[in-house]
């Protein structure tokens, strides 16, 4: 942060009798009002901002970019953490904190719990991870993550707009749901992340599940019990039934992350999201019929498959 503030050259441009850069640095370091964490992402943009126009298009674009990068980091750290811990921007880590005060009226006892048990986040500043830029790039450009990294960091400039939007919005939604403090919100956000990838207007959940199976493979859909995930989400939304088992939320997160990683890997083979969905419908239908095919027919079909189902395994579930 000191290096970034020094780029302003305030101590050279303004009166040298005072350390103006130190003032700016203090303001940034204390902007979170004494919270345990300081979580910042620096985004560089060029343009003009009028004095009374704090929400200019340039500021909005920079803010959106910061959240895209934060989403990528959230999912990358979640992927490899056995306890489901991850990272995020300061408002994601603190505005979702759940606090409970318990008072024993008869005996006069009391207890206070802060943080809650469901938030997928770093627990204490002692667990901070320090990584160099080179180490961070090595993490993000691993084979298992390179497809998603290339989309969110915009290395694939030729990717169709509808496909890029689907990957970006799904990653943002999934990262947001990961930071939720209760399993029902995690479930709802994770299924929405899947819908952003695999749904079109009016599509049924059966069609979406078929596309998910075609994308990641029937074995992984069964391993993470997609049927239970979608059914539980339906009961929560339409019947108000509260989610009691946290494992269902974790499986929903796993399914969404599986779909997102495979989707980002395969998307460059198509021009539009619509083309991709038609392809997945074709693969889904073929998977159902393949049990009746002979070996020659199965070999012929394999030449039409445009994607490889990556068998990701997550430590948190």
Secondary structure, DSSP 8 states (H G I E B T S, - for coil): -HHHHHTT-HHHHS-TTS-HHHHHHHHHHTTTTT-S----------S---TT-TT-HHHHHHHHHHHHHHHHHHHHHHHH-TT------HHHHHTT--EEEEE-TTT--EEEEES-S---S---GGG-----HHHHHHHHTSHHHHHHHHHHTT--TTS-HHHHHHHHHHHHHHHHHHT-SSHHHHHHHHHHHHHHHH--TT--HHHHHHHHHHHH-HHHHHHTTHHHHHHHHHHHHHH------HHHHHHHHHHHHHHHHHHHHHGGG-SSHHHHHHHHHHHHHHHHHGGG--HHHHHHHHTT----------TT-
